[in-house]
Amino acid sequence: MTPIEEVNGLPNVLIIGDSISIGYTLPTRALLKEKVNLHRIPTNGGPTTKGLSEIEKWLGNKKWDLIHFNWGLHDLKFMGKDGTNLVPKEKGGVVQVPLADYEKNLEKLVFRMKKSAKQLVWRNTTPIPPGSRARYVGDSIKYNDAAARVMKKHNIPTLDLFTPSKNNMKDWMRKADVHYYPHGSQALAGLVAKDILKRLKK
């Protein structure tokens, strides 16, 4: 999360995302060394509601060559009505950001980011393994479907990390947890780095 020292003449790319992106930021940075100034927001991107409150600070005054972004896993998780983190619906938890609000929030965030970037790339939300606490299998798909409508409307390409993560879930992802083993984050980094370079060539 420490701000990087930019190398003059290299494209500036910003990663916005939650702990999944935190996991692949450093290995992606290593893969893109001397090719890209890979920045990331100095925090966990959380739900879209946090994005709306923080986006001006995150974007700053810079004109980004590309913004690689995701929200979803925090929006779809269930919380206590008093704000307690990760309270299952069976114990009275409520979803942090309902699907319809998520879609509206993403629309606002995309509209704002377009003003600060030459290109945007949506990274879809990764899967939820069975047994994950206060998150439910299949909800990533519903939130990704809502996000896909927004991206289609704004002609924004998608980097699909859901499918390879689903196909390699038992190897890359921790059991009953949305997070990844280090080698899983490294695998994601390879896909992210390749995608960023491809987009920057356009």
Buried (B, 14 or more C-beta within 10 A) or exposed (E): EEEEEEEEEBBBBBBBBBBBBBBBBBBBBEBBEEBBBBBBBEBBBBBBBBBBEBBEEBBEEEEBBBBBBBBBBBBBBBBBEEEEEBBBEEEEBEBBBEBEBBBBBBBBBBEBBBEBBBBBBBBBBBBBBEEBEBBBEEBBBBBBEBBBEBBEEBEBBBBBBBEBBBEBBEEBBEEEBBBBBEEBBBBBBBBBBBBBBEBBEE
